[in-house]
């Protein structure tokens, strides 16, 4: 678990990563040791409470500082669902620091009962594609566990019942969330 102070520093880094894009500067990364730990991370941008961009790394493949900078810039300028941010655009940043996704190794018929809505995020992986939804998405949408599974499959471009197929793997994770406001 990260402290509130560490969360504030991470939010400042994400903000600076986006702002420095316009000035051409390199983001200034604090030298705290926790910035070098590898974590999965997602950066979510919201404008007037609505999604404006969300990109991240589900697995702990990069040190936190590099993951935050890359995800923040990708959410701001590379999310294909939205036009790139322009200088002066107002938005809020939400950071999700993920635990390592763990395979749900239970019979498919028991999977719904193993998901804690609001606490667990989901990853659905098939041999050809994957989809991820953060824990807060199920709460924001008012979904139950089965609806959460269905929508994670749809996010992956799979049929809504793909989670029941043997070749499709379902992983769950938790995250610590930090909000700018």
C-alpha positions as CSV (number, residue, x, y, z in Angstrom):
1,X,0.0,0.0,0.0
2,X,1.2,3.5,-0.9
3,X,0.7,6.4,1.4
4,X,-1.4,9.4,0.6
5,X,1.8,11.5,0.3
6,X,3.2,9.0,-2.2
7,X,-0.1,9.1,-4.1
8,X,0.1,12.9,-4.3
9,X,3.6,12.6,-5.7
10,X,2.4,10.1,-8.3
11,X,-0.5,12.4,-9.3
12,X,2.0,15.3,-9.6
13,X,4.2,13.2,-11.9
14,X,1.2,12.3,-14.1
15,X,0.2,15.9,-14.4
16,X,3.7,17.0,-15.1
17,X,4.1,14.3,-17.8
18,X,1.1,15.6,-19.6
19,X,2.0,19.3,-19.2
20,X,5.6,18.8,-20.2
21,X,4.4,17.3,-23.5
22,X,3.4,20.8,-24.6
23,X,6.7,22.4,-23.5
24,X,8.9,19.7,-24.9
25,X,10.5,19.2,-21.5
26,X,11.4,15.9,-20.0
27,X,9.2,15.0,-16.9
28,X,10.9,15.7,-13.6
29,X,10.8,12.4,-11.7
30,X,11.3,12.4,-7.9
31,X,14.0,10.2,-6.6
32,X,12.0,8.3,-4.0
33,X,12.7,4.6,-3.9
34,X,9.0,3.6,-4.3
35,X,9.1,5.2,-7.8
36,X,11.5,2.4,-8.9
37,X,9.2,-0.4,-7.8
38,X,7.4,-2.2,-10.6
39,X,3.6,-2.0,-10.6
40,X,0.7,-2.3,-13.0
41,X,-0.8,1.2,-13.4
42,X,-3.7,2.9,-15.2
43,X,-4.1,6.6,-15.7
44,X,-7.7,7.8,-16.2
45,X,-8.5,11.3,-17.3
46,X,-11.9,12.8,-16.8
47,X,-13.5,16.0,-18.0
48,X,-16.6,17.2,-16.1
49,X,-16.8,13.7,-14.5
50,X,-16.8,11.9,-17.9
51,X,-14.1,9.6,-19.2
52,X,-11.6,11.5,-21.4
53,X,-8.9,8.9,-21.7
54,X,-7.7,5.7,-19.9
55,X,-4.5,3.8,-20.7
56,X,-2.2,1.7,-18.6
57,X,-0.2,-1.4,-17.9
58,X,-2.0,-4.4,-16.3
59,X,1.2,-6.2,-15.4
60,X,4.1,-4.8,-13.3
61,X,6.5,-4.5,-16.3
62,X,7.9,-1.1,-15.7
63,X,9.1,0.9,-12.7
64,X,6.3,3.1,-11.4
65,X,7.8,6.4,-12.5
66,X,8.2,5.2,-16.2
67,X,4.7,3.5,-16.2
68,X,3.0,6.7,-14.9
69,X,4.7,8.9,-17.4
70,X,4.0,6.6,-20.4
71,X,0.4,5.9,-19.3
72,X,-0.4,9.5,-18.6
73,X,0.9,10.7,-22.0
74,X,-0.9,7.8,-23.7
75,X,-4.2,8.6,-22.0
76,X,-3.9,12.2,-22.9
77,X,-2.6,11.9,-26.5
78,X,-3.0,8.3,-27.6
79,X,-6.3,6.9,-26.5
80,X,-7.9,6.1,-29.9
81,X,-11.4,6.7,-28.4
82,X,-10.7,10.5,-28.0
83,X,-9.0,13.4,-29.7
84,X,-5.6,14.3,-28.2
85,X,-5.7,16.8,-25.4
86,X,-4.9,20.4,-26.4
87,X,-3.0,22.9,-24.4
88,X,-5.3,24.5,-21.9
89,X,-7.8,21.6,-21.7
90,X,-9.1,21.1,-18.2
91,X,-9.2,17.5,-16.8
92,X,-8.8,15.5,-13.6
93,X,-6.5,12.6,-13.1
94,X,-7.2,9.3,-11.4
95,X,-4.4,6.8,-10.8
96,X,-5.0,3.1,-10.3
97,X,-2.0,1.2,-8.9
98,X,-2.7,-2.5,-9.5
99,X,-1.8,-5.7,-7.8
100,X,-0.5,-8.4,-10.1
101,X,-3.5,-10.1,-11.9
102,X,-4.1,-13.6,-10.6
103,X,-5.8,-16.3,-12.5
104,X,-9.2,-17.2,-11.2
105,X,-8.6,-21.0,-10.9
106,X,-12.1,-22.0,-10.0
107,X,-14.7,-23.8,-12.1
108,X,-16.4,-21.4,-14.5
109,X,-19.8,-22.1,-12.7
110,X,-18.3,-20.7,-9.5
111,X,-16.5,-17.7,-10.9
112,X,-19.4,-15.2,-10.4
113,X,-19.4,-15.9,-6.7
114,X,-15.6,-15.3,-6.4
115,X,-15.7,-11.7,-7.8
116,X,-16.1,-8.9,-5.3
117,X,-17.7,-6.0,-7.1
118,X,-16.0,-2.7,-6.3
119,X,-12.9,-4.4,-5.0
120,X,-11.8,-6.7,-7.9
121,X,-10.9,-5.6,-11.4
122,X,-11.0,-8.1,-14.2
123,X,-8.9,-9.2,-17.1
124,X,-10.3,-11.6,-19.7
125,X,-7.8,-13.2,-22.1
126,X,-8.4,-15.4,-25.1
127,X,-5.7,-16.8,-27.4
128,X,-6.2,-13.8,-29.7
129,X,-7.3,-10.8,-27.5
130,X,-7.8,-9.5,-24.0
131,X,-9.8,-6.9,-22.2
132,X,-9.5,-5.2,-18.8
133,X,-11.9,-3.2,-16.6
134,X,-10.9,-1.5,-13.4
135,X,-12.8,-2.2,-10.2
136,X,-14.4,1.2,-10.1
137,X,-16.0,0.7,-13.5
138,X,-18.5,-2.0,-12.1
139,X,-19.5,0.4,-9.3
140,X,-19.9,3.4,-11.6
141,X,-22.1,1.3,-14.0
142,X,-24.0,-0.5,-11.2
143,X,-23.1,-3.9,-12.5
144,X,-23.3,-7.2,-10.6
145,X,-20.5,-9.7,-10.9
146,X,-21.9,-11.5,-13.9
147,X,-22.5,-8.2,-15.8
148,X,-18.9,-7.2,-14.9
149,X,-17.7,-10.5,-16.6
150,X,-19.9,-9.9,-19.6
151,X,-18.7,-6.3,-20.1
152,X,-15.1,-7.3,-19.7
153,X,-15.6,-9.9,-22.5
154,X,-17.2,-7.3,-24.7
155,X,-14.3,-4.9,-24.0
156,X,-12.0,-7.7,-25.3
157,X,-14.1,-7.9,-28.5
158,X,-15.4,-11.3,-27.4
159,X,-19.0,-12.7,-27.2
160,X,-20.7,-11.8,-23.9
161,X,-20.5,-15.4,-22.7
162,X,-16.8,-16.0,-23.6
163,X,-15.8,-16.2,-20.0
164,X,-17.5,-19.6,-19.8
165,X,-15.3,-21.0,-22.6
166,X,-12.4,-23.2,-21.6
167,X,-9.8,-21.4,-23.7
168,X,-10.7,-18.0,-22.1
169,X,-8.9,-17.2,-18.9
170,X,-10.2,-14.7,-16.3
171,X,-7.9,-12.9,-13.9
172,X,-8.7,-10.6,-11.1
173,X,-6.7,-7.9,-9.4
174,X,-7.2,-5.1,-6.9
175,X,-6.0,-1.5,-7.0
176,X,-5.3,1.5,-4.9
177,X,-6.9,4.6,-6.4
178,X,-5.6,8.2,-6.1
179,X,-7.7,11.2,-7.3
180,X,-6.5,14.6,-8.1
181,X,-9.6,16.2,-6.6
